[in-house]
Amino acid sequence: MADTNTPIRRVVIVGGGTAGWICAALLSRALGQQIHIHLIESDAIGTVGVGEATIPQIRHINQFLGVDEREVLKASQGTFKLGIQFNDWGRIGDSYLHAFGDIGLPHGLIPFQHYWLRDRNRSGENAPGLWAYSPNAQACLSGRMAIMERLGNTPMTGLRHAYHFDAGLYAQFLRRQCPSDSVTRTEGKVVDVRLRGEDGYIESVRLERGETIEGELFIDCSGFRGLLIEQALGAGYENWQHWLPCDRAVTVASARVPPMRPYTQANARSAGWQWRIPLQHRSGNGHVYSSRYLSDDEATATLLENLEGEALGEPRLLRFATGRRRRFWYRNCVAIGLAAGFMEPLESTGIHLIQSAVGRLLAHFPDTGFDPVLVEAYNHSTAFEYERIRDFLILHYASTQRTDTPFWRHCARLERPESLRNKIAMFRASGQIFREGDELFTDVGWLQVLVGQHVLPRTHHPLADTLPQEQLDDFLGNIRRLIERAVTTMPSHEAFIERHCRAST
């Protein structure tokens, strides 16, 4: 490049929505007056979601921006989320939770699950279920919510929460957090991308009305189109549909019907699954499915038949290919959000992948020389994150015991990546869960889905047998009673929202 190794001053973000405004808000907060951000978005291009569910890491955005989560929820018609309920996944009639937070307490040198497994191996189906030891799960099942870091004066952690919110309203809230002297928004559609002849780096973008916007670092938040990363640069795409067969979704908002659950629901259907997200003013709904096994009309009918309230508008159809870019950062362009890849929203990872990408970009922030070592490190760690999330999603499908429809029979025969096969084999053999590096989902998350999908180990860790039976009974019983007492003191989810963060409209 002609002007190398000087600080980057001009950043261009193509695309607004949740991805674009998270990028603008976090980058402007972190880098301040060192850079100027030019964000280009078009009001004519719609956003994808009708409601968004998140995971607890989203609270780091609030903390970094210095905003009160109550203001976030008021502005976005948001509610609290303590976990995800999965219905009919392993077998028809099943219902289990992937609840946030801890389960039980470790004892000695081994995790809690080995003591629970010992009790289950002795008592069978009469043993209390795994979720009896989860504060989040018990609050979910009771429809309650509180801000509770610990259960009384005990070492046991309290509730860990995330949010449900209107993604469009959340993007508007973030836009208001961006300082006008360092972030400029331009309305318009990008119709041309100009590349430098000597190295193929992006030099500028041209808008429909003729305006040209130049930059040094370009961030592609243009969604599925991948306007910069793919259409202009051809970074390539790695398709994972042979592992995750759903390729379409139909979405619609519906009138809110009580109760206001403090959790997302993922209800399995004949050829996919349906989400239900409770907001203050309405509910978000979507049916994710495989077009190989279900027509669009059938999928839409299934969605509408299973709404809890009246549909608010016409259903919207989305087509997608689960997977990721072969290169997330290519030349002077970084793809973030749907432009980087698509993971179906089964575990609510969409916004997390945006914020983790921005954090990673800041950690590897380049100068105008764009050192390939930084680029490679970014791409390697981002690929690892996507692949481990992919494995977690595959587990839900590939461990099903359903045989009632062609779709579920296909899922039961799915080939599993070696990384997932190894994790399942380890758990089956020993009850151990090995979390590699900084992969997103914790051992407690894996434990809940494995157990919920009837993937159970043959044994438990031998150290669990060193605890005398009477002490084991006391240990487990005390945890259950502690959780029960704490949950009974909590207000209902709706009452908690009414008191702390009710939206004004």
C-alpha positions as CSV (number, residue, x, y, z in Angstrom):
1,M,0.0,0.0,0.0
2,A,1.2,3.5,-0.8
3,D,0.7,4.9,2.7
4,T,1.6,2.1,5.2
5,N,2.0,1.7,8.9
6,T,0.1,4.9,9.8
7,P,-2.9,4.9,12.1
8,I,-6.3,4.3,10.6
9,R,-8.4,7.4,10.7
10,R,-11.4,6.6,8.5
11,V,-13.7,3.6,9.1
12,V,-16.7,2.9,6.8
13,I,-19.5,0.6,8.0
14,V,-21.8,-0.6,5.2
15,G,-25.1,-1.5,6.7
16,G,-26.9,-0.4,9.9
17,G,-29.3,-2.5,11.9
18,T,-28.1,-4.3,15.0
19,A,-24.7,-5.2,13.6
20,G,-23.8,-1.8,12.2
21,W,-24.8,0.1,15.2
22,I,-23.2,-2.2,17.7
23,C,-20.0,-1.8,15.7
24,A,-20.3,2.0,15.6
25,A,-21.2,2.3,19.3
26,L,-18.4,0.1,20.5
27,L,-15.7,1.3,18.1
28,S,-16.5,5.0,18.8
29,R,-16.4,4.4,22.5
30,A,-13.1,2.5,22.4
31,L,-11.2,4.6,19.9
32,G,-12.8,8.0,20.5
33,Q,-11.4,10.8,18.4
34,Q,-8.7,8.6,17.0
35,I,-11.1,7.6,14.2
36,H,-14.1,8.9,12.3
37,I,-16.8,6.3,11.5
38,H,-19.0,6.7,8.5
39,L,-22.0,4.4,8.6
40,I,-24.1,3.9,5.5
41,E,-27.6,2.4,5.7
42,S,-30.8,2.5,3.8
43,D,-34.2,2.7,5.4
44,A,-35.5,0.9,2.3
45,I,-33.6,-2.3,3.3
46,G,-35.5,-4.1,6.0
47,T,-34.0,-5.8,9.0
48,V,-34.3,-9.6,9.6
49,G,-35.8,-10.2,13.0
50,V,-39.2,-9.6,14.6
51,G,-37.7,-10.0,18.1
52,E,-34.3,-11.0,19.3
53,A,-33.1,-13.2,22.1
54,T,-29.6,-12.9,23.6
55,I,-27.2,-14.6,25.9
56,P,-25.7,-13.0,29.1
57,Q,-22.6,-11.6,27.4
58,I,-24.7,-8.8,26.0
59,R,-24.6,-7.2,29.4
60,H,-20.9,-6.4,28.6
61,I,-22.1,-4.0,25.9
62,N,-24.1,-2.0,28.4
63,Q,-21.2,-1.9,30.9
64,F,-18.7,-0.8,28.2
65,L,-21.0,1.9,26.9
66,G,-21.9,3.0,30.5
67,V,-25.7,2.6,30.0
68,D,-28.2,1.3,32.5
69,E,-29.8,-2.0,31.4
70,R,-33.2,-0.7,32.6
71,E,-32.9,2.1,30.0
72,V,-32.0,-0.5,27.3
73,L,-35.1,-2.6,28.1
74,K,-37.4,0.5,28.3
75,A,-36.2,1.7,24.9
76,S,-36.4,-1.7,23.2
77,Q,-39.6,-3.1,24.7
78,G,-37.4,-5.7,26.3
79,T,-37.9,-8.5,28.8
80,F,-35.5,-10.6,30.8
81,K,-34.3,-14.0,29.7
82,L,-33.0,-16.7,32.0
83,G,-32.7,-19.5,29.5
84,I,-34.2,-21.4,26.6
85,Q,-36.9,-24.1,26.9
86,F,-36.6,-26.9,24.3
87,N,-39.8,-28.9,23.7
88,D,-40.2,-32.2,21.8
89,W,-36.5,-32.3,20.7
90,G,-35.2,-35.6,22.0
91,R,-38.6,-37.3,22.1
92,I,-42.1,-36.0,21.6
93,G,-43.3,-34.9,25.0
94,D,-39.9,-33.9,26.2
95,S,-39.2,-30.5,27.8
96,Y,-35.9,-29.3,29.1
97,L,-34.1,-26.1,29.7
98,H,-30.8,-24.7,28.8
99,A,-30.7,-22.3,31.7
100,F,-28.0,-19.7,32.2
101,G,-25.9,-19.7,35.3
102,D,-24.5,-22.5,37.5
103,I,-26.0,-25.9,38.4
104,G,-25.4,-27.0,41.9
105,L,-22.0,-26.5,43.6
106,P,-18.7,-28.2,43.0
107,H,-17.5,-30.4,45.9
108,G,-13.9,-31.1,46.3
109,L,-12.0,-31.6,43.1
110,I,-14.8,-32.6,40.7
111,P,-17.8,-30.8,39.1
112,F,-21.3,-31.1,40.6
113,Q,-22.7,-33.3,37.8
114,H,-20.8,-36.3,39.1
115,Y,-22.7,-36.2,42.4
116,W,-25.9,-35.8,40.6
117,L,-25.1,-38.7,38.3
118,R,-24.2,-40.9,41.3
119,D,-27.6,-40.1,42.9
120,R,-29.3,-40.7,39.6
121,N,-27.5,-44.0,39.1
122,R,-28.7,-45.1,42.6
123,S,-32.3,-43.8,42.5
124,G,-33.1,-43.9,38.8
125,E,-36.1,-41.9,37.7
126,N,-37.0,-41.2,41.3
127,A,-33.9,-38.9,41.7
128,P,-34.6,-35.1,41.4
129,G,-33.8,-33.9,37.9
130,L,-30.7,-32.0,37.0
131,W,-32.7,-28.7,36.8
132,A,-33.8,-29.0,40.5
133,Y,-30.2,-27.7,41.2
134,S,-30.4,-24.6,38.8
135,P,-31.7,-21.3,40.3
136,N,-32.3,-20.0,36.7
137,A,-34.3,-23.1,35.8
138,Q,-36.5,-23.0,38.9
139,A,-37.1,-19.3,38.3
140,C,-38.1,-20.0,34.7
141,L,-40.5,-22.7,35.7
142,S,-42.1,-20.4,38.3
143,G,-42.2,-17.4,36.0
144,R,-40.1,-15.3,38.3
145,M,-37.3,-12.8,38.0
146,A,-35.0,-10.9,40.3
147,I,-31.5,-9.4,40.2
148,M,-29.7,-11.8,42.6
149,E,-26.0,-12.2,42.3
150,R,-25.8,-14.9,45.1
151,L,-28.3,-17.0,47.0
152,G,-28.1,-15.3,50.4
153,N,-24.8,-15.6,52.1
154,T,-23.9,-18.9,50.4
155,P,-21.3,-19.6,47.8
156,M,-24.0,-20.5,45.3
157,T,-24.5,-18.0,42.5
158,G,-27.9,-16.5,41.9
159,L,-29.6,-15.7,38.6
160,R,-27.7,-14.9,35.4
161,H,-29.8,-13.1,32.8
162,A,-29.9,-11.9,29.3
163,Y,-32.6,-10.1,27.3
164,H,-35.4,-10.4,24.8
165,F,-35.9,-7.2,22.8
166,D,-37.0,-5.6,19.6
167,A,-33.8,-5.6,17.5
168,G,-34.8,-2.5,15.5
169,L,-35.5,-0.5,18.6
170,Y,-32.2,-1.7,20.1
171,A,-30.3,-0.5,17.0
172,Q,-32.0,2.9,17.4
173,F,-31.0,3.1,21.1
174,L,-27.3,2.3,20.2
175,R,-27.4,4.9,17.4
176,R,-28.3,7.5,20.1
177,Q,-25.2,6.4,22.1
178,C,-22.9,7.3,19.2
179,P,-21.3,10.7,19.5
180,S,-22.1,12.9,16.4
181,D,-18.6,14.3,16.2
182,S,-17.1,10.8,15.6
183,V,-20.0,8.9,13.8
184,T,-21.7,10.1,10.7
185,R,-24.7,8.4,9.3
186,T,-25.5,8.6,5.6
187,E,-28.8,7.3,4.1
188,G,-28.4,5.5,0.9
189,K,-27.7,2.3,-1.0
190,V,-24.2,1.2,-2.1
191,V,-24.3,0.6,-5.9
192,D,-20.5,0.2,-6.6
193,V,-17.4,-0.7,-4.7
194,R,-14.1,0.6,-6.1
195,L,-11.0,-1.5,-5.6
196,R,-7.4,-0.3,-5.8
197,G,-5.7,-1.7,-8.8
198,E,-2.3,-2.5,-7.2
199,D,-3.6,-4.7,-4.3
200,G,-7.4,-5.1,-4.6
201,Y,-8.1,-3.3,-1.3
202,I,-11.4,-1.3,-1.1
203,E,-10.8,2.3,-1.8
204,S,-14.3,3.7,-1.8
205,V,-18.0,2.9,-2.2
206,R,-20.4,4.8,-4.4
207,L,-24.0,5.5,-3.4
208,E,-27.1,5.4,-5.6
209,R,-27.4,9.1,-5.7
210,G,-23.7,9.5,-6.8
211,E,-21.9,10.3,-3.6
212,T,-18.5,8.6,-3.1
213,I,-17.3,7.7,0.4
214,E,-13.7,6.8,0.9
215,G,-12.2,4.9,3.8
216,E,-9.2,2.9,5.1
217,L,-11.0,0.1,7.0
218,F,-14.3,-1.1,5.7
219,I,-16.7,-3.2,7.9
220,D,-19.4,-5.2,6.0
221,C,-22.6,-5.3,8.0
222,S,-24.8,-5.7,4.8
223,G,-26.3,-8.9,6.0
224,F,-26.7,-12.1,3.9
225,R,-25.7,-10.2,0.7
226,G,-22.1,-9.7,1.9
227,L,-21.9,-6.7,-0.4
228,L,-18.3,-6.0,0.3
229,I,-16.8,-9.3,1.6
230,E,-18.4,-11.5,-1.0
231,Q,-19.8,-9.5,-3.9
232,A,-16.8,-7.2,-4.2
233,L,-13.9,-9.3,-2.7
234,G,-15.1,-12.9,-3.2
235,A,-13.9,-14.2,0.2
236,G,-15.8,-17.5,-0.2
237,Y,-18.4,-19.3,1.9
238,E,-18.2,-22.6,3.8
239,N,-21.7,-24.2,3.7
240,W,-22.7,-26.3,6.7
241,Q,-26.1,-27.5,5.5
242,H,-24.9,-31.1,5.4
243,W,-24.7,-30.8,9.2
244,L,-27.5,-28.3,9.9
245,P,-30.3,-29.0,7.3
246,C,-32.7,-26.1,8.0
247,D,-32.4,-23.5,5.2
248,R,-35.5,-21.3,5.6
249,A,-37.5,-19.4,8.2
250,V,-40.8,-17.7,8.2
251,T,-41.3,-15.0,10.8
252,V,-44.2,-12.9,12.2
253,A,-45.0,-10.8,15.3
254,S,-48.1,-11.6,17.3
255,A,-50.1,-10.0,20.0
256,R,-48.8,-10.6,23.5
257,V,-50.6,-13.1,25.6
258,P,-49.8,-13.8,29.2
259,P,-47.8,-15.2,30.8
260,M,-44.7,-13.1,30.1
261,R,-42.2,-15.9,30.3
262,P,-38.6,-15.2,31.4
263,Y,-37.2,-17.5,28.8
264,T,-37.2,-18.2,25.1
265,Q,-39.1,-21.2,23.7
266,A,-37.8,-23.5,20.9
267,N,-40.6,-25.9,20.0
268,A,-39.7,-28.7,17.6
269,R,-42.0,-29.1,14.7
270,S,-42.3,-31.8,12.0
271,A,-39.4,-30.4,9.8
272,G,-37.7,-27.9,12.1
273,W,-38.6,-25.8,15.1
274,Q,-40.5,-22.6,16.1
275,W,-39.2,-19.9,18.4
276,R,-41.3,-17.7,20.7
277,I,-39.8,-14.6,22.2
278,P,-41.9,-12.5,24.7
279,L,-41.5,-8.8,24.5
280,Q,-43.4,-6.1,26.4
281,H,-45.6,-5.0,23.5
282,R,-45.9,-8.2,21.5
283,S,-44.3,-11.6,20.9
284,G,-41.7,-12.5,18.2
285,N,-42.2,-15.8,16.4
286,G,-40.4,-17.7,13.7
287,H,-40.5,-21.2,12.1
288,V,-37.1,-22.5,11.0
289,Y,-37.4,-25.4,8.7
290,S,-35.9,-27.5,5.9
291,S,-37.4,-26.8,2.5
292,R,-36.5,-30.4,1.5
293,Y,-39.1,-31.7,3.9
294,L,-41.7,-28.8,4.1
295,S,-43.1,-26.3,1.6
296,D,-43.1,-22.6,2.3
297,D,-46.9,-22.7,2.5
298,E,-46.9,-25.6,4.9
299,A,-44.3,-23.9,7.1
300,T,-46.3,-20.6,7.2
301,A,-49.5,-22.5,8.1
302,T,-47.6,-24.3,10.9
303,L,-46.3,-21.0,12.2
304,L,-49.7,-19.4,12.2
305,E,-51.5,-22.4,13.8
306,N,-49.1,-22.3,16.7
307,L,-49.2,-18.6,17.6
308,E,-50.4,-17.7,21.1
309,G,-51.9,-14.4,20.0
310,E,-53.2,-12.8,16.8
311,A,-50.7,-12.3,14.0
312,L,-49.6,-8.7,13.6
313,G,-48.9,-8.4,9.9
314,E,-48.0,-10.8,7.1
315,P,-45.4,-13.6,7.6
316,R,-42.0,-12.9,6.1
317,L,-39.9,-15.6,4.4
318,L,-36.1,-15.8,4.8
319,R,-33.8,-18.1,2.9
320,F,-30.3,-18.8,4.3
321,A,-27.4,-21.2,4.2
322,T,-25.9,-22.0,7.6
323,G,-22.2,-21.6,7.5
324,R,-19.4,-19.0,7.6
325,R,-17.1,-16.9,5.3
326,R,-13.9,-18.7,4.5
327,R,-12.2,-15.4,5.4
328,F,-14.0,-13.0,7.8
329,W,-11.3,-10.4,7.4
330,Y,-10.0,-10.1,3.8
331,R,-7.7,-7.3,2.7
332,N,-9.1,-4.1,4.4
333,C,-12.6,-5.4,4.9
334,V,-14.0,-7.2,8.0
335,A,-17.4,-8.9,7.8
336,I,-19.5,-8.8,10.9
337,G,-23.0,-10.1,11.6
338,L,-24.9,-11.9,8.9
339,A,-22.3,-10.8,6.4
340,A,-19.8,-13.0,8.3
341,G,-22.0,-16.1,8.5
342,F,-25.3,-17.5,9.6
343,M,-26.0,-19.7,12.6
344,E,-29.7,-20.4,13.1
345,P,-31.0,-18.7,16.2
346,L,-31.5,-21.9,18.2
347,E,-29.1,-20.8,21.0
348,S,-29.5,-17.0,20.5
349,T,-25.9,-16.5,19.4
350,G,-26.5,-13.8,16.7
351,I,-25.8,-10.7,18.7
352,H,-23.0,-12.4,20.6
353,L,-21.2,-13.1,17.4
354,I,-21.4,-9.4,16.5
355,Q,-20.1,-8.1,19.8
356,S,-17.3,-10.8,20.0
357,A,-16.2,-9.8,16.4
358,V,-16.0,-6.2,17.4
359,G,-14.0,-7.1,20.5
360,R,-11.7,-9.2,18.5
361,L,-11.3,-6.5,15.9
362,L,-10.3,-4.0,18.6
363,A,-7.8,-6.5,20.0
364,H,-6.3,-6.9,16.5
365,F,-6.9,-3.3,15.4
366,P,-4.5,-2.7,12.4
367,D,-2.8,0.3,11.0
368,T,-2.9,1.1,7.3
369,G,-0.3,-1.7,6.7
370,F,-2.8,-4.4,7.6
371,D,-0.2,-6.8,9.0
372,P,-1.2,-10.3,7.8
373,V,-0.3,-11.7,11.2
374,L,-3.2,-9.8,12.7
375,V,-5.6,-10.8,9.9
376,E,-4.7,-14.5,10.2
377,A,-5.1,-14.4,14.0
378,Y,-8.5,-12.8,13.7
379,N,-9.7,-15.2,11.1
380,H,-8.4,-18.2,13.1
381,S,-10.1,-17.3,16.3
382,T,-13.3,-16.3,14.6
383,A,-13.5,-19.6,12.7
384,F,-12.9,-21.5,16.0
385,E,-15.8,-19.7,17.6
386,Y,-18.2,-20.4,14.7
387,E,-17.2,-24.0,14.6
388,R,-17.8,-24.7,18.3
389,I,-21.1,-23.0,18.1
390,R,-21.9,-25.1,15.1
391,D,-21.1,-28.3,17.1
392,F,-23.4,-27.2,19.9
393,L,-26.3,-26.6,17.4
394,I,-25.7,-29.9,15.7
395,L,-26.0,-31.7,19.1
396,H,-29.7,-30.7,19.3
397,Y,-30.5,-32.3,16.0
398,A,-28.1,-35.3,15.8
399,S,-28.9,-36.6,19.3
400,T,-32.7,-36.8,18.7
401,Q,-34.5,-40.1,19.2
402,R,-37.5,-39.0,17.1
403,T,-38.4,-41.1,14.2
404,D,-41.9,-39.8,13.5
405,T,-41.1,-37.7,10.4
406,P,-38.6,-38.0,7.5
407,F,-36.9,-34.8,8.7
408,W,-36.2,-36.2,12.2
409,R,-35.1,-39.5,10.8
410,H,-32.6,-37.6,8.6
411,C,-31.3,-35.7,11.6
412,A,-30.8,-38.8,13.6
413,R,-28.5,-40.1,10.8
414,L,-26.5,-36.8,10.5
415,E,-22.8,-37.1,10.3
416,R,-21.1,-35.3,13.2
417,P,-17.9,-33.3,13.0
418,E,-15.0,-35.1,14.7
419,S,-14.8,-32.3,17.4
420,L,-18.5,-33.1,18.4
421,R,-18.0,-36.9,18.2
422,N,-15.1,-36.6,20.6
423,K,-17.0,-34.4,23.1
424,I,-20.0,-36.8,23.1
425,A,-17.7,-39.9,23.5
426,M,-15.9,-38.3,26.4
427,F,-19.2,-37.6,28.2
428,R,-20.7,-41.0,27.5
429,A,-17.6,-42.7,28.9
430,S,-17.0,-40.7,32.0
431,G,-19.5,-37.9,32.6
432,Q,-16.7,-35.4,31.8
433,I,-17.1,-32.4,29.6
434,F,-14.0,-31.0,28.1
435,R,-14.2,-27.3,27.1
436,E,-11.6,-26.4,24.6
437,G,-9.9,-23.1,24.7
438,D,-12.3,-20.1,25.0
439,E,-15.3,-21.8,23.2
440,L,-18.5,-20.0,23.9
441,F,-20.7,-22.6,25.6
442,T,-19.7,-23.7,29.1
443,D,-19.6,-27.2,30.4
444,V,-22.9,-26.5,32.2
445,G,-24.5,-25.6,28.9
446,W,-23.3,-28.8,27.2
447,L,-24.4,-30.8,30.3
448,Q,-28.0,-29.5,30.0
449,V,-28.4,-30.3,26.3
450,L,-26.7,-33.6,26.6
451,V,-28.9,-34.7,29.5
452,G,-32.0,-33.1,28.0
453,Q,-31.4,-35.0,24.7
454,H,-31.0,-38.3,26.7
455,V,-27.3,-38.6,26.1
456,L,-26.2,-40.0,29.4
457,P,-22.8,-41.3,30.7
458,R,-22.2,-44.9,31.7
459,T,-20.6,-43.8,34.9
460,H,-19.5,-40.9,37.1
461,H,-16.2,-39.8,38.4
462,P,-14.9,-42.2,41.1
463,L,-14.2,-39.3,43.5
464,A,-17.9,-38.8,43.8
465,D,-18.1,-42.2,45.6
466,T,-15.8,-41.0,48.4
467,L,-18.6,-38.9,49.9
468,P,-20.7,-41.0,52.4
469,Q,-24.3,-41.5,51.3
470,E,-25.7,-39.5,54.2
471,Q,-23.5,-36.6,53.4
472,L,-24.4,-36.8,49.7
473,D,-28.1,-36.7,50.5
474,D,-27.6,-33.7,52.8
475,F,-25.4,-31.9,50.2
476,L,-28.0,-32.4,47.4
477,G,-31.0,-31.7,49.6
478,N,-29.5,-28.5,51.0
479,I,-29.0,-27.1,47.5
480,R,-32.5,-27.9,46.5
481,R,-34.0,-26.2,49.6
482,L,-31.7,-23.2,49.2
483,I,-32.9,-22.7,45.6
484,E,-36.6,-23.2,46.5
485,R,-36.4,-20.6,49.3
486,A,-34.7,-18.1,47.1
487,V,-37.2,-18.5,44.2
488,T,-40.3,-18.1,46.4
489,T,-39.1,-14.6,47.4
490,M,-38.9,-13.4,43.8
491,P,-41.6,-11.4,42.1
492,S,-43.2,-12.6,38.9
493,H,-41.4,-11.6,35.7
494,E,-44.1,-9.3,34.7
495,A,-44.2,-7.6,38.1
496,F,-40.5,-7.1,38.1
497,I,-40.6,-5.4,34.6
498,E,-43.5,-3.3,35.7
499,R,-41.5,-2.0,38.7
500,H,-38.1,-1.6,37.0
501,C,-38.2,-1.2,33.3
502,R,-41.7,-0.8,31.8
503,A,-41.6,0.8,28.4
504,S,-43.5,4.1,28.2
505,T,-45.3,3.2,24.9
